Amino acid sequence: MDKDRALQIEINLRSNRIDVRTSALDELANLDPDIAIPILEQLYQEKDFLLRRFAVMGLGNHRTERSWEILSDILVAEQDHNVLSEAANSLFEFGDRSIPILKQLFTRSNHWLVRQTVISIFVDTNNPDVLIDVSRLALKDEDQTTKETGILALSRLLNTPLKQQAIDLFTQLARDNYWRTRWRTAIALTASCDPQVKQLLAQLQKDEHYRVVAAALEEAK
């Protein structure tokens, strides 16, 4: 690629138009990492968090040791939660290697966007031990949406060797004081045919809140 085209891509990445930025990022994904990564590194230095977010998105397209190092450093130094969440998604492009560092990010972050992003990532992995660890932490989160994301993630464990641990947690959740927690629990349980789960759903079908009852009754249809 000639220098003029590389310069134009850099300019387009800073365009006010999202479609122009996206096209530039797509073009950059097809370039040699030795050309693309320095451009993305420079883009990450911008103050605009959207530009930094585009930079970390682009780094996920180039799974080299250098991009791994940059993204790992970003997880430690970045303050913007939007950028952090995107960096987590990009690191996951490196596969299981990313799991320990993403788990650390979940543990030290208390922001709902970061935590929900990491939970969603782990839902798509075949790592029940990690998923139950982050689910337990999510269930203790003060943010209700994060807690509910943890509840839905927990349902993925009902078909794993950790099923009983998940059911034990669901048993506590089914007695939670807040109706939304019980409601989300009912939704999470309806896909399972386990006898213990059926018993929990029968309990929730008699709940004092009509939304919980309605969700639990979906299992009976």
C-alpha positions in Angstrom: 0.0 0.0 0.0 1.3 3.5 -0.9 1.7 6.1 1.7 -1.0 8.3 0.3 -3.6 5.5 0.8 -2.4 4.8 4.4 -2.7 8.5 5.1 -6.2 8.7 3.7 -7.2 5.8 6.0 -5.9 7.6 9.0 -7.9 10.7 8.0 -11.0 8.6 7.4 -10.7 7.0 10.9 -11.1 10.5 12.3 -14.1 11.5 10.1 -17.2 12.9 11.7 -19.2 10.3 9.8 -19.5 6.9 11.4 -19.9 5.1 8.1 -16.6 6.6 6.9 -14.9 5.5 10.1 -16.4 2.0 9.8 -15.3 1.6 6.2 -11.8 2.7 7.1 -11.7 0.2 10.0 -12.8 -2.5 7.6 -10.1 -1.6 5.1 -7.5 -1.5 7.9 -8.6 -5.1 9.0 -7.3 -6.4 5.7 -3.9 -4.7 5.8 -0.7 -6.2 7.1 -0.5 -5.8 10.9 2.8 -4.0 10.5 0.9 -1.2 8.7 -2.4 -1.4 10.6 -1.3 -1.6 14.2 0.8 1.6 14.3 -2.1 3.5 12.8 -4.4 2.1 15.5 -1.9 2.9 18.2 -1.8 6.5 17.1 -5.6 6.6 16.9 -5.8 5.4 20.5 -3.9 8.4 21.7 -6.8 10.7 20.8 -8.8 12.3 23.6 -12.2 11.5 22.0 -13.3 8.2 23.6 -15.1 7.2 20.4 -11.9 7.3 18.5 -10.2 5.3 21.2 -13.1 2.8 21.0 -12.6 2.5 17.2 -8.9 1.9 17.8 -9.4 -1.0 20.2 -12.0 -2.5 17.8 -9.4 -2.4 15.1 -6.8 -4.0 17.3 -9.1 -7.0 17.7 -8.8 -7.6 14.0 -5.1 -8.2 14.2 -4.3 -11.0 16.6 -0.6 -10.4 17.0 1.6 -10.3 20.1 1.9 -6.5 19.7 -1.9 -6.0 19.6 -2.2 -8.3 22.6 0.2 -6.2 24.6 -1.5 -2.9 23.6 -5.0 -4.3 24.6 -3.7 -5.7 27.8 -2.2 -2.3 28.8 -5.4 -0.6 27.8 -7.3 -2.8 30.3 -5.1 -1.4 33.1 -4.8 2.2 32.1 -8.1 3.1 30.4 -10.6 5.0 32.4 -13.5 5.2 30.0 -15.9 2.3 30.5 -17.0 2.2 26.8 -13.4 1.8 25.7 -12.7 -0.8 28.4 -15.7 -2.8 27.3 -14.7 -2.7 23.7 -11.1 -3.7 24.6 -12.5 -6.7 26.5 -14.4 -7.8 23.3 -11.2 -7.4 21.3 -9.1 -9.4 23.7 -11.6 -12.2 23.5 -10.7 -12.5 19.9 -7.5 -14.1 21.2 -9.4 -17.0 22.6 -8.9 -18.8 26.0 -5.7 -16.9 26.5 -7.8 -13.8 27.4 -9.9 -15.5 30.1 -7.7 -14.8 33.1 -7.2 -11.1 32.2 -10.9 -10.6 31.5 -11.8 -12.2 34.8 -9.4 -9.8 36.6 -11.1 -6.9 34.8 -14.5 -8.1 36.0 -13.3 -8.5 39.6 -11.7 -5.0 39.8 -14.4 -3.1 37.9 -17.6 -2.0 39.5 -19.2 -0.5 36.4 -22.3 -2.1 35.0 -21.2 -1.9 31.3 -17.8 -3.5 31.8 -19.2 -6.2 34.0 -22.1 -7.0 31.7 -19.8 -7.1 28.8 -17.4 -9.6 30.5 -20.3 -11.8 31.6 -21.7 -11.9 28.1 -18.3 -12.9 26.8 -18.0 -15.8 29.3 -21.4 -17.0 28.4 -20.1 -17.8 25.0 -17.1 -19.8 26.3 -16.9 -23.4 27.5 -15.6 -22.5 30.9 -18.2 -23.3 33.5 -15.8 -22.7 36.4 -15.1 -19.2 35.3 -18.8 -18.5 34.5 -20.0 -19.5 37.9 -17.3 -17.4 39.6 -18.3 -14.2 37.7 -22.0 -15.1 38.1 -21.6 -15.3 41.9 -19.9 -11.9 41.9 -22.6 -10.5 39.6 -25.4 -11.7 42.0 -23.9 -9.5 44.7 -23.7 -6.4 42.5 -25.7 -3.4 43.6 -26.7 -2.7 40.1 -29.8 -4.7 39.4 -29.2 -5.1 35.6 -25.8 -6.6 36.3 -27.4 -8.9 38.8 -30.0 -10.0 36.3 -27.3 -10.6 33.7 -25.6 -12.8 36.2 -28.8 -14.7 36.8 -29.3 -15.4 33.0 -25.6 -16.4 32.8 -26.2 -18.9 35.7 -28.8 -20.7 33.6 -26.1 -21.7 31.2 -24.7 -23.9 33.9 -27.8 -26.1 34.3 -26.4 -28.4 31.6 -22.9 -28.7 33.0 -21.2 -30.6 35.9 -21.8 -27.4 38.0 -25.6 -27.8 37.7 -26.1 -28.4 41.4 -24.2 -25.3 42.4 -26.3 -23.3 40.0 -29.5 -24.8 41.4 -28.4 -24.0 44.9 -27.9 -20.4 43.9 -31.3 -20.3 42.1 -32.9 -21.6 45.2 -31.7 -18.5 47.1 -32.7 -16.2 44.3 -36.2 -17.6 44.2 -36.7 -16.3 47.7 -35.1 -12.9 47.1 -37.0 -9.9 48.5 -37.0 -8.0 45.2 -39.6 -9.2 42.7 -37.4 -8.4 39.7 -34.8 -10.9 40.9 -37.4 -13.6 41.3 -38.9 -12.7 38.0 -35.6 -12.9 36.2 -34.9 -16.2 38.0 -38.2 -17.6 36.7 -37.2 -16.6 33.1 -33.8 -18.2 33.5 -35.2 -21.5 34.8 -37.9 -22.1 32.2 -35.6 -23.7 29.7 -34.6 -26.5 32.1 -36.3 -29.9 32.5 -34.5 -30.8 35.8 -36.9 -32.0 38.5 -35.3 -29.6 41.1 -35.8 -26.7 38.6 -39.4 -27.7 38.1 -40.0 -27.6 41.8 -38.5 -24.1 42.0 -40.8 -23.0 39.1 -43.8 -24.4 40.9 -42.9 -22.3 43.9 -42.5 -19.2 41.7 -45.9 -19.9 40.1 -47.4 -19.1 43.5 -45.4 -15.9 43.9 -47.0 -12.7 45.3 -46.1 -10.7 42.2 -48.0 -11.3 39.0 -45.0 -10.8 36.7 -43.1 -13.5 38.5 -46.1 -15.8 38.2 -46.5 -15.1 34.5 -42.8 -15.8 33.9 -42.9 -19.0 35.8 -46.0 -20.1 34.0 -44.3 -19.8 30.7 -42.7 -23.2 31.5 -46.1 -24.8 31.6 -47.1 -23.8 28.1 
